[in-house]
Amino acid sequence: MMLIVMLAVALALSLPLLLVFRRGQSLPERREASLALHRAQLAELDRDLADGRIGEQEHAGAKLEVERRILTADALPAQPRGGSAKLLLLMTIIALPVGGFALYLPGATPVPSEPHAAWAAQQAVQQQQLDNMIAMLRAHLTEAPPGSADASEGEAYLAEALSEQAGTITPEALALFKQSFASAPVNSTWRQLDQQRLMQVQGQ
């Protein structure tokens, strides 16, 4: 049912393109469009002169330039009106939504996306590196004297690694941040990290 709804929405979004098939609508030729534009410019110049927005000399110079452009546009070759591409446009209007819908059919993409596969492999490598770091930090804390600066540093970085692994500050990471902050030397580089994470938790 969902696939049918998706196809109907895709076709509905393509309906505005069908307005091009309305009768009585045709694009003007380049020559006709240019001539109409320049004639409108001449009329505007006359209005500006009548309203006093430009002077006689300025009006004469601008009018001469527009008349020169009219002569240039009048020399443009007339474009043939045949060779309508309406059939091709109609086929495109139908093919685009149907083709896009077909990509979501079961089995439509049997080959997995190479960029996604590369991204998944990279994520797996990063996760393995993070797991190894957590294991090393845990082992280090078993040997460091409790309450020492060495233990405080290990607790701070272990808490940060656990938070990165979980995507949030876990209860274990929070406890480690508190222990690290309590025994961290005043000028230590990891004391600021502890303080930032504790403030982050309080803000949440």
N, CA and C of each residue as an Amber inpcrd file, in Angstrom:
protein
   612
   0.8280000  -1.2010000   0.0000000   0.0000000   0.0000000   0.0000000
   0.8710000   1.2630000   0.0000000   1.9430000   1.2290000   0.7790000
   2.8270000   2.3780000   0.8550000   3.4790000   2.6720000  -0.4920000
   3.8420000   1.6190000  -1.2350000   4.4550000   1.8110000  -2.5420000
   3.4860000   2.4640000  -3.5180000   2.2030000   2.0880000  -3.4340000
   1.1970000   2.6900000  -4.3130000   1.0350000   4.1730000  -3.9960000
   1.0360000   4.5110000  -2.7070000   0.9270000   5.9100000  -2.2960000
   2.1340000   6.7070000  -2.7950000   3.3230000   6.1340000  -2.7030000
   4.5280000   6.8150000  -3.1770000   4.4550000   7.0910000  -4.6750000
   3.9700000   6.1110000  -5.4440000   3.8480000   6.2970000  -6.8830000
   2.8300000   7.3820000  -7.2010000   1.7100000   7.3870000  -6.4860000
   0.6740000   8.4000000  -6.7180000   1.1950000   9.8010000  -6.4090000
   1.9580000   9.9350000  -5.3270000   2.5310000  11.2390000  -4.9700000
   3.5280000  11.7040000  -6.0280000   4.3510000  10.7770000  -6.5250000
   5.3320000  11.1350000  -7.5510000   4.6490000  11.6280000  -8.8210000
   3.5830000  10.9450000  -9.2340000   2.8540000  11.3710000 -10.4300000
   2.1590000  12.7110000 -10.1980000   1.6160000  12.9050000  -8.9990000
   0.9250000  14.1560000  -8.6990000   1.8820000  15.3380000  -8.7390000
   3.0870000  15.1350000  -8.2550000   4.0690000  16.2190000  -8.2760000
   4.5210000  16.5620000  -9.6810000   4.3290000  15.6470000 -10.6330000
   4.7200000  15.8970000 -12.0180000   3.6100000  16.5680000 -12.8240000
   2.3880000  16.6220000 -12.2900000   1.2570000  17.1760000 -13.0300000
   1.4430000  18.6360000 -13.4430000   2.0640000  19.5030000 -12.6000000
   2.2260000  20.8920000 -13.0590000   2.9660000  21.0320000 -14.3730000
   3.8190000  20.0690000 -14.7080000   4.5430000  20.1440000 -15.9760000
   3.6160000  19.9980000 -17.1700000   2.4350000  19.4100000 -16.9470000
   1.4960000  19.2190000 -18.0510000   0.8870000  20.5340000 -18.5190000
   1.0640000  21.6240000 -17.7560000   0.5240000  22.9190000 -18.1640000
   1.1060000  23.3940000 -19.4890000   2.2660000  22.8380000 -19.8510000
   2.8840000  23.2590000 -21.0970000   2.0750000  22.8310000 -22.3070000
   1.1700000  21.8530000 -22.1220000   0.3820000  21.3490000 -23.2380000
  -0.9100000  22.1350000 -23.4440000  -1.1410000  23.1480000 -22.6290000
  -2.3620000  23.9210000 -22.8140000  -2.3460000  24.6120000 -24.1700000
  -3.4970000  24.7130000 -24.8040000  -3.6070000  25.3560000 -26.1100000
  -3.4040000  26.8630000 -25.9690000  -2.9310000  27.4380000 -27.0510000
  -2.7980000  28.8790000 -27.1020000  -1.5420000  29.4080000 -26.4600000
  -0.6740000  28.5150000 -25.9960000   0.5670000  28.9510000 -25.3800000
   1.7370000  28.5370000 -26.2500000   2.4920000  29.5070000 -26.6810000
   3.6930000  29.2250000 -27.4620000   4.7170000  30.2860000 -27.1420000
   5.9490000  29.9080000 -27.0820000   7.0020000  30.8420000 -26.7560000
   7.2690000  31.7570000 -27.9430000   7.4280000  33.0430000 -27.7180000
   7.7050000  33.9510000 -28.8310000   9.0940000  33.6940000 -29.4010000
   9.2460000  34.0020000 -30.6840000  10.5470000  33.8820000 -31.2980000
  11.4870000  34.9220000 -30.7160000  12.7620000  34.6680000 -30.8910000
  13.7510000  35.5920000 -30.3390000  13.6220000  36.9670000 -30.9910000
  13.3810000  36.9910000 -32.2850000  13.2640000  38.2700000 -32.9970000
  12.0670000  39.0550000 -32.4800000  10.9120000  38.3890000 -32.3520000
   9.7130000  39.0760000 -31.8900000   9.8610000  39.5750000 -30.4610000
  10.4610000  38.7480000 -29.6150000  10.6420000  39.1490000 -28.2230000
  11.5630000  40.3570000 -28.1100000  12.6350000  40.3890000 -28.9050000
  13.5680000  41.5160000 -28.8450000  12.9030000  42.7970000 -29.3360000
  12.1570000  42.6950000 -30.4350000  11.4800000  43.8760000 -30.9570000
  10.4610000  44.4270000 -29.9590000   9.7100000  43.5260000 -29.3250000
   8.7180000  43.9760000 -28.3480000   9.3890000  44.6590000 -27.1690000
  10.5270000  44.1340000 -26.7340000  11.2450000  44.7320000 -25.6090000
  11.7410000  46.1340000 -25.9530000  12.3170000  46.2840000 -27.1380000
  12.8720000  47.5830000 -27.5220000  11.7620000  48.6080000 -27.7630000
  10.6250000  48.1830000 -28.2930000   9.5080000  49.1150000 -28.4630000
   8.9990000  49.6060000 -27.0980000   8.9890000  48.6900000 -26.1370000
   8.5890000  49.0900000 -24.7910000   9.5850000  50.0830000 -24.1990000
  10.8630000  49.9140000 -24.5210000  11.8780000  50.8520000 -24.0310000
  11.6840000  52.2380000 -24.6430000  11.3260000  52.2750000 -25.9430000
  11.0680000  53.5570000 -26.5750000   9.8860000  54.2700000 -25.9170000
   8.8230000  53.4970000 -25.6280000   7.6570000  54.0870000 -24.9790000
   8.0120000  54.6060000 -23.5910000   8.8610000  53.9020000 -22.8820000
   9.2610000  54.3490000 -21.5470000  10.1050000  55.6100000 -21.6190000
  10.9660000  55.6990000 -22.6270000  11.7590000  56.9100000 -22.8050000
  10.8760000  58.1210000 -23.0770000   9.8410000  57.9080000 -23.9020000
   8.9150000  59.0110000 -24.1770000   8.1860000  59.4530000 -22.9130000
   7.8100000  58.5080000 -22.0660000   7.1360000  58.8590000 -20.8140000
   8.0770000  59.6200000 -19.8880000   9.3230000  59.1860000 -19.8380000
  10.2900000  59.8820000 -18.9840000  10.5060000  61.3170000 -19.4530000
  10.5390000  61.4960000 -20.7900000  10.7070000  62.8470000 -21.3150000
   9.4940000  63.7120000 -20.9890000   8.2990000  63.1310000 -21.1510000
   7.0810000  63.8820000 -20.8700000   6.9690000  64.2360000 -19.3930000
   7.4520000  63.3650000 -18.5160000   7.3680000  63.6220000 -17.0740000
   8.5170000  64.4770000 -16.5700000   9.4760000  64.7750000 -17.4320000
  10.5910000  65.6220000 -17.0240000  11.6890000  64.8960000 -16.2810000
  11.7000000  63.5860000 -16.3350000  12.7520000  62.8390000 -15.6260000
  14.0690000  62.8310000 -16.4040000  14.0100000  63.0450000 -17.7110000
  15.2230000  63.1320000 -18.5270000  15.0930000  64.3390000 -19.4490000
  16.2280000  64.8230000 -19.9390000  16.2270000  65.9730000 -20.8210000
  16.1340000  65.5770000 -22.2770000  16.0280000  66.5970000 -23.1210000
  15.8970000  66.3510000 -24.5540000  17.1300000  65.6510000 -25.1130000
  18.3050000  66.1260000 -24.7140000  19.5440000  65.5500000 -25.2490000
  19.7170000  64.1050000 -24.7870000  19.4240000  63.8480000 -23.5200000
  19.5390000  62.4890000 -23.0010000  18.5210000  61.5700000 -23.6660000
  17.3210000  62.1120000 -23.9080000  16.2810000  61.3140000 -24.5570000
  16.6810000  60.9610000 -25.9830000  17.2630000  61.9280000 -26.6880000
  17.6520000  61.6830000 -28.0740000  18.7480000  60.6280000 -28.1650000
  19.7250000  60.6930000 -27.2570000  20.8050000  59.7130000 -27.2890000
  20.3240000  58.3100000 -26.9650000  19.4630000  58.2040000 -25.9390000
  18.9500000  56.8870000 -25.5620000  18.0450000  56.3220000 -26.6540000
  17.2390000  57.1950000 -27.2700000  16.3490000  56.7430000 -28.3310000
  17.1380000  56.2310000 -29.5290000  18.2230000  56.9080000 -29.8630000
  19.0660000  56.4680000 -30.9740000  19.6610000  55.0930000 -30.6990000
  20.0760000  54.8630000 -29.4480000  20.6530000  53.5640000 -29.0960000
  19.6160000  52.4550000 -29.1860000  18.4000000  52.7200000 -28.7130000
  17.3380000  51.7130000 -28.7750000  16.9580000  51.4270000 -30.2240000
  16.8870000  52.4670000 -31.0530000  16.5660000  52.2550000 -32.4660000
  17.6350000  51.4200000 -33.1610000  18.8870000  51.6110000 -32.7510000
  19.9620000  50.7850000 -33.3130000  19.7670000  49.3140000 -32.9310000
  19.3370000  49.0910000 -31.6870000  19.0820000  47.7160000 -31.2510000
  17.8900000  47.1150000 -31.9850000  16.9010000  47.9480000 -32.3070000
  15.7400000  47.4460000 -33.0570000  16.1720000  46.9710000 -34.4350000
  17.0470000  47.7370000 -35.0670000  17.5350000  47.3240000 -36.3860000
  18.3100000  46.0120000 -36.2950000  19.1010000  45.8760000 -35.2410000
  19.8590000  44.6290000 -35.0600000  18.9210000  43.4570000 -34.8260000
  17.8930000  43.6420000 -33.9680000  16.9460000  42.5590000 -33.6870000
  16.1150000  42.2200000 -34.9100000  15.8090000  43.2340000 -35.7380000
  14.9900000  42.9970000 -36.9250000  15.7270000  42.1480000 -37.9420000
  17.0550000  42.1550000 -37.8520000  17.8490000  41.3630000 -38.7870000
  18.0120000  39.9140000 -38.3500000  17.5340000  39.5650000 -37.1770000
  17.6430000  38.1870000 -36.7080000  16.7990000  37.2720000 -37.5720000
  17.2700000  36.0630000 -37.8710000  16.4750000  35.1320000 -38.6830000
  15.2640000  34.6320000 -37.9100000  14.1760000  34.4480000 -38.6180000
  12.9610000  33.9090000 -37.9950000  13.1710000  32.4500000 -37.6580000
  12.7290000  32.0380000 -36.4800000  12.8950000  30.6490000 -36.0460000
  11.7120000  29.8130000 -36.4950000  11.9700000  28.6250000 -36.9900000
  10.8530000  27.7610000 -37.3870000  10.0310000  27.3540000 -36.1770000
   8.7290000  27.2520000 -36.3850000   7.8240000  26.9010000 -35.2910000
   7.5780000  25.4010000 -35.2090000   8.0980000  24.6640000 -36.1390000
   7.8820000  23.2170000 -36.1160000   8.8290000  22.5390000 -35.1490000
   8.8530000  21.1940000 -35.1950000   9.7700000  20.4290000 -34.3610000
   9.3880000  20.4350000 -32.9050000   8.1110000  20.3200000 -32.5980000
   7.6650000  20.3350000 -31.2210000   8.2330000  19.1530000 -30.4550000
   8.6420000  19.3980000 -29.2160000   9.2130000  18.3450000 -28.3670000
   8.2200000  17.9050000 -27.3120000   6.9170000  18.0980000 -27.5700000
   5.9180000  17.7700000 -26.5620000   5.8800000  16.2730000 -26.2750000
   6.0780000  15.4460000 -27.3130000   6.0590000  14.0010000 -27.0900000
   7.2040000  13.5840000 -26.1750000   8.3810000  14.1310000 -26.4430000
   9.5370000  13.8160000 -25.5950000   9.3110000  14.3040000 -24.1670000
   8.7210000  15.4940000 -24.0260000   8.4460000  16.0170000 -22.6920000
   7.4450000  15.1400000 -21.9570000   6.4140000  14.6800000 -22.6570000
   5.4170000  13.8150000 -22.0330000   6.0430000  12.5090000 -21.5540000
   6.9210000  11.9300000 -22.3880000   7.6040000  10.6970000 -21.9910000
   8.4880000  10.9320000 -20.7760000   9.1190000  12.1160000 -20.7200000
   9.9840000  12.4280000 -19.5780000   9.1690000  12.5850000 -18.3020000
   8.0000000  13.2560000 -18.4160000   7.1410000  13.4600000 -17.2500000
   6.7120000  12.1210000 -16.6550000   6.4630000  11.1380000 -17.5110000
   6.0240000   9.8240000 -17.0380000   7.2120000   9.0110000 -16.5190000
   8.3460000   9.1130000 -17.2380000   9.4840000   8.2500000 -16.9140000
  10.1570000   8.6360000 -15.6090000  10.2290000   9.9370000 -15.3030000
  10.9470000  10.3610000 -14.1020000  10.3370000   9.8080000 -12.8130000
   9.0390000  10.0120000 -12.5540000   8.4950000   9.4610000 -11.3010000
   8.4700000   7.9470000 -11.2720000   8.1760000   7.3230000 -12.4410000
   8.1350000   5.8630000 -12.4800000   9.5240000   5.2840000 -12.2460000
  10.5380000   5.8860000 -12.8700000  11.9020000   5.4050000 -12.6810000
  12.3850000   5.5860000 -11.2590000  12.0700000   6.7540000 -10.6650000
  12.4570000   6.9730000  -9.2740000  11.7520000   6.0260000  -8.3280000
  10.4730000   5.7470000  -8.6100000   9.7130000   4.7990000  -7.7850000
  10.3060000   3.3950000  -7.8780000  10.7800000   3.0310000  -9.0730000
  11.3130000   1.6800000  -9.2660000  12.5560000   1.4270000  -8.4150000
  13.2880000   2.4870000  -8.0680000  14.4940000   2.3120000  -7.2550000
  14.1780000   1.8070000  -5.8600000  12.9420000   2.0220000  -5.3840000
  12.5600000   1.6230000  -4.0360000  11.8650000   0.2670000  -4.0050000
  11.7080000  -0.3780000  -5.1620000  11.0940000  -1.6990000  -5.1740000
  12.0410000  -2.7190000  -4.5500000  11.5110000  -3.7790000  -3.9410000
  12.3810000  -4.8150000  -3.3550000  13.3000000  -5.4200000  -4.4050000
  14.5890000  -5.4880000  -4.0990000  15.5550000  -6.0590000  -5.0230000
  15.9800000  -5.1210000  -6.1230000  15.5840000  -3.8420000  -6.0490000
  15.9260000  -2.9190000  -7.1260000  17.3970000  -2.5240000  -7.0890000
  18.0330000  -2.6150000  -5.9210000  19.4510000  -2.2770000  -5.8040000
  20.2000000  -3.4690000  -5.2210000  20.4630000  -4.5010000  -6.0520000
  21.1200000  -5.7070000  -5.5350000  22.5620000  -5.4690000  -5.1140000
  23.2220000  -4.4490000  -5.6960000  24.6120000  -4.1840000  -5.3660000
  24.6730000  -3.1240000  -4.2750000  25.2670000  -3.3980000  -3.1300000
  25.3080000  -2.3970000  -2.0560000  26.1140000  -1.1790000  -2.4730000
  25.7950000  -0.0560000  -1.9130000  26.4740000   1.1850000  -2.2500000
  27.9160000   1.1380000  -1.7680000  28.8420000   1.4010000  -2.6780000
  30.2550000   1.3570000  -2.3160000  30.6280000   2.4070000  -1.2880000
  30.1510000   3.6620000  -1.4140000  30.4710000   4.6410000  -0.3620000
  29.9570000   4.2190000   1.0120000  28.7690000   3.6260000   1.0710000
  28.2450000   3.1840000   2.3610000  29.0990000   2.0590000   2.9310000
  29.5300000   1.1400000   2.0640000  30.3700000   0.0390000   2.5310000
  31.6970000   0.5570000   3.0780000  32.2720000   1.5550000   2.3940000
  33.5220000   2.1380000   2.8790000  33.3090000   2.8540000   4.2000000
  32.1650000   3.5570000   4.3210000  31.8670000   4.2510000   5.5740000
  31.6840000   3.2550000   6.7150000  31.0000000   2.1280000   6.4440000
  30.7790000   1.1150000   7.4700000  32.1020000   0.5080000   7.9280000
  33.0080000   0.2720000   6.9660000  34.3120000  -0.2920000   7.3200000
  35.1160000   0.6910000   8.1710000  35.0440000   1.9700000   7.8300000
  35.7540000   2.9800000   8.6080000  35.1900000   3.0840000  10.0210000
  33.8600000   3.0140000  10.1360000  33.2470000   3.0590000  11.4600000
  33.6590000   1.8660000  12.3070000  33.7670000   0.7050000  11.6780000
  34.1650000  -0.4950000  12.4140000  35.5990000  -0.3580000  12.9400000
  36.4830000   0.2170000  12.1120000  37.8710000   0.4090000  12.5330000
  37.9360000   1.3960000  13.7060000  37.1930000   2.4930000  13.6040000
  37.1880000   3.4780000  14.6840000  36.6180000   2.8970000  15.9710000
  35.5950000   2.0740000  15.8600000  35.0040000   1.4540000  17.0390000
  35.9860000   0.4920000  17.6960000  36.7200000  -0.2400000  16.8770000
  37.7100000  -1.1650000  17.4250000  38.8260000  -0.4080000  18.1360000
  39.2570000   0.7160000  17.5570000  40.2880000   1.5260000  18.2000000
  39.7910000   2.0810000  19.5340000  38.5160000   2.4950000  19.5590000
  37.9450000   3.0160000  20.8040000  37.8510000   1.9250000  21.8610000
  37.4670000   0.7300000  21.4580000  37.3960000  -0.3950000  22.4050000
  38.7760000  -0.7110000  22.9770000  39.7860000  -0.6760000  22.1190000
  41.1490000  -0.9540000  22.5870000  41.6170000   0.1170000  23.5760000
  41.2820000   1.3830000  23.3020000  41.6680000   2.4600000  24.2030000
  40.9910000   2.3080000  25.5580000  39.7080000   1.9550000  25.5500000
  38.9880000   1.7700000  26.8140000  39.6140000   0.6420000  27.6270000
  39.9680000  -0.4420000  26.9430000  40.5910000  -1.5650000  27.6430000
  41.9360000  -1.1610000  28.2430000  42.7300000  -0.3860000  27.5020000
  44.0360000   0.0560000  28.0060000  43.8720000   0.9890000  29.2040000
  42.8940000   1.8850000  29.1570000  42.6770000   2.8180000  30.2630000
  42.1960000   2.0880000  31.5180000  41.3330000   1.1000000  31.3270000
  40.8820000   0.3090000  32.4820000  42.0620000  -0.4230000  33.1260000
  42.9100000  -0.9870000  32.2840000  44.0770000  -1.6960000  32.8120000
  45.0170000  -0.7200000  33.5310000  45.1560000   0.4770000  32.9890000
  46.0300000   1.4750000  33.6220000  45.4980000   1.8720000  34.9930000
  44.1860000   1.9990000  35.1410000  43.6130000   2.4240000  36.4140000
  43.7610000   1.3640000  37.4930000  43.8870000   0.1230000  37.0880000
  44.0760000  -0.9290000  38.0960000  45.4630000  -0.8410000  38.7300000
  46.4140000  -0.1810000  38.0500000  47.7800000  -0.0760000  38.5460000
  48.0650000   1.2940000  39.1670000  47.3000000   2.3200000  38.7980000
  47.5630000   3.6680000  39.3070000  47.0660000   3.7990000  40.7470000
  47.7800000   4.4800000  41.6100000  47.3380000   4.6820000  43.0010000
  46.0570000   5.5100000  43.0370000  45.0550000   5.0580000  43.7640000
  43.7980000   5.8180000  43.8420000  44.0360000   7.2270000  44.3880000
  43.3900000   8.2140000  43.7990000  43.5060000   9.5890000  44.2500000
  44.7230000  10.3240000  43.7350000  45.5950000   9.6270000  42.9810000
  46.7910000  10.2790000  42.4540000  46.4540000  11.0350000  41.1680000
  47.3840000  11.8780000  40.7490000  47.1950000  12.6190000  39.5010000
  47.1540000  11.6640000  38.3120000  47.9280000  10.5950000  38.3990000
  47.9340000   9.5990000  37.3230000  46.5600000   8.9410000  37.2030000
  45.9680000   8.5880000  38.3340000  44.6430000   7.9760000  38.3230000
  43.5890000   8.9750000  37.8520000  43.7190000  10.2260000  38.2710000
  42.7630000  11.2510000  37.8620000  42.7630000  11.4420000  36.3480000
  43.9610000  11.4600000  35.7600000  44.0560000  11.6050000  34.3050000
  43.4240000  10.4190000  33.5900000  43.7240000   9.2070000  34.0750000
  43.1450000   8.0180000  33.4570000  41.6290000   7.9940000  33.5740000
  41.0960000   8.4210000  34.7150000  39.6440000   8.4480000  34.9160000
  38.9720000   9.4350000  33.9570000  39.6100000  10.5870000  33.7470000
  39.0310000  11.5980000  32.8570000  38.9500000  11.0870000  31.4290000
  40.0420000  10.4860000  30.9460000  40.0530000  10.0250000  29.5610000
  39.2240000   8.7570000  29.3680000  39.1330000   7.9270000  30.3930000
  38.2630000   6.7560000  30.2970000  36.8020000   7.1970000  30.2580000
  36.4380000   8.1860000  31.0750000  35.0700000   8.6950000  31.0640000
  34.7220000   9.3060000  29.7090000  35.6720000  10.0140000  29.1190000
  35.4290000  10.6240000  27.8070000  35.2640000   9.5500000  26.7350000
  36.0880000   8.4950000  26.7950000  35.9870000   7.4080000  25.8140000
  34.6610000   6.6620000  25.9570000  34.2310000   6.4170000  27.1900000
  32.9470000   5.7440000  27.4100000  31.7820000   6.6000000  26.8970000
  31.8850000   7.9160000  27.0770000  30.8310000   8.8090000  26.5950000
  30.7780000   8.8240000  25.0790000  31.9500000   8.8020000  24.4450000
  31.9850000   8.7770000  22.9790000  31.4410000   7.4610000  22.4460000
  31.7370000   6.3830000  23.1300000  31.2500000   5.0760000  22.6960000
  29.7320000   4.9850000  22.7950000  29.1580000   5.5430000  23.8520000
  27.7130000   5.4660000  24.0690000  26.9520000   6.5980000  23.3990000
  27.6560000   7.6590000  23.0040000  26.9740000   8.8020000  22.4190000
  26.3470000   9.7110000  23.4540000  26.5990000   9.4520000  24.7190000
  26.0800000  10.2690000  25.8100000  26.9180000   9.9850000  27.0570000
  26.7740000  10.8290000  28.0720000  27.5230000  10.6220000  29.3110000
  26.7800000   9.5880000  30.1510000  27.3360000   8.4130000  30.2430000
  26.7060000   7.3290000  30.9880000  26.9240000   7.5240000  32.4880000
  26.1640000   6.8180000  33.3320000  26.3810000   6.9140000  34.7860000
  27.8100000   6.5630000  35.1880000  28.4020000   5.5470000  34.5570000
  29.7890000   5.1930000  34.8840000  30.7310000   6.3250000  34.5050000
  30.5120000   6.9240000  33.3230000  31.3630000   8.0310000  32.8990000
  31.2090000   9.2280000  33.8290000  29.9970000   9.4960000  34.2780000
  29.7640000  10.6120000  35.1880000  30.5030000  10.4000000  36.5020000
  30.4550000   9.1890000  37.0110000  31.1610000   8.9030000  38.2600000
  32.6690000   9.0690000  38.0890000  33.1910000   8.6600000  36.9370000
  34.6190000   8.8090000  36.6800000  35.0100000  10.2780000  36.5480000
  34.1700000  11.0780000  35.9000000  34.4520000  12.5140000  35.7970000
  34.5070000  13.1550000  37.1870000  33.5910000  12.7580000  38.0680000
  33.5680000  13.3180000  39.4230000  34.8190000  12.9110000  40.1970000
  35.2190000  11.6400000  40.1000000  36.4270000  11.1780000  40.7990000
  37.6600000  11.8990000  40.2610000  37.7200000  12.0500000  38.9280000
  38.8780000  12.7090000  38.3300000  38.9550000  14.1660000  38.7500000
  37.8280000  14.8510000  38.7540000  37.8200000  16.2680000  39.1120000
  38.2050000  16.4810000  40.5790000  37.8300000  15.5390000  41.4210000
  38.1070000  15.6770000  42.8530000  39.5970000  15.6070000  43.1630000
  40.3390000  14.8440000  42.3670000  41.7710000  14.6720000  42.6520000
  42.6660000  15.2640000  41.5710000  42.1180000  15.9800000  40.6110000
  42.9330000  16.5470000  39.5310000  43.7020000  17.7590000  40.0190000
  44.9720000  17.8690000  39.6800000  45.7320000  19.0730000  40.0320000
  45.0970000  20.3120000  39.3850000  45.2990000  21.4510000  40.0450000
  44.6350000  22.6750000  39.5880000  45.0340000  23.0300000  38.1610000
  46.2770000  22.8650000  37.8210000  46.7650000  23.2540000  36.4920000
  46.7750000  22.1000000  35.4950000  46.1170000  21.0090000  35.7820000
  46.1320000  19.8540000  34.8720000  45.2680000  20.1280000  33.6430000
  45.6580000  19.5060000  32.5410000  44.9390000  19.7250000  31.2760000
  43.5770000  19.0470000  31.2750000  43.4080000  17.9730000  32.0270000
  42.1410000  17.2380000  32.0050000  41.1340000  17.7610000  33.0240000
  41.5480000  18.6340000  33.9190000  40.6130000  19.1760000  34.9180000
  39.5070000  19.9930000  34.2220000  39.8850000  20.7530000  33.1920000
  38.9000000  21.5450000  32.4610000  37.9010000  20.6320000  31.7440000
  38.3820000  19.4960000  31.2300000  37.4800000  18.5380000  30.5920000
  36.4730000  18.0040000  31.5960000  36.9500000  17.6520000  32.7880000
  36.0330000  17.1790000  33.8330000  34.9600000  18.2300000  34.1400000
  35.4160000  19.4700000  34.2840000  34.4950000  20.5440000  34.6530000
  33.4470000  20.7660000  33.5470000  33.8740000  20.7380000  32.3030000
  32.9410000  20.9410000  31.1910000  31.8830000  19.8420000  31.1510000
  32.2980000  18.6060000  31.3280000  31.3460000  17.4930000  31.2780000
  30.3820000  17.5320000  32.4630000  30.8650000  17.8860000  33.6390000
  29.9830000  17.9690000  34.8020000  28.9530000  19.0920000  34.6200000
  29.3920000  20.2070000  34.0660000  28.4630000  21.3150000  33.8070000
  27.4480000  20.9260000  32.7310000  27.9260000  20.1310000  31.7630000
  27.0120000  19.6560000  30.7100000  25.9010000  18.7930000  31.2930000
  26.2540000  17.9200000  32.2160000  25.2560000  17.0690000  32.8500000
  24.2790000  17.8970000  33.6770000  24.7820000  18.8820000  34.3900000
  23.9250000  19.7370000  35.1960000  22.9590000  20.5240000  34.3220000
  23.4270000  20.9660000  33.1280000  22.5620000  21.6880000  32.2260000
  21.4540000  20.8390000  31.6400000  21.6970000  19.5470000  31.5130000
  20.6760000  18.6480000  30.9960000  19.6140000  18.3450000  32.0500000
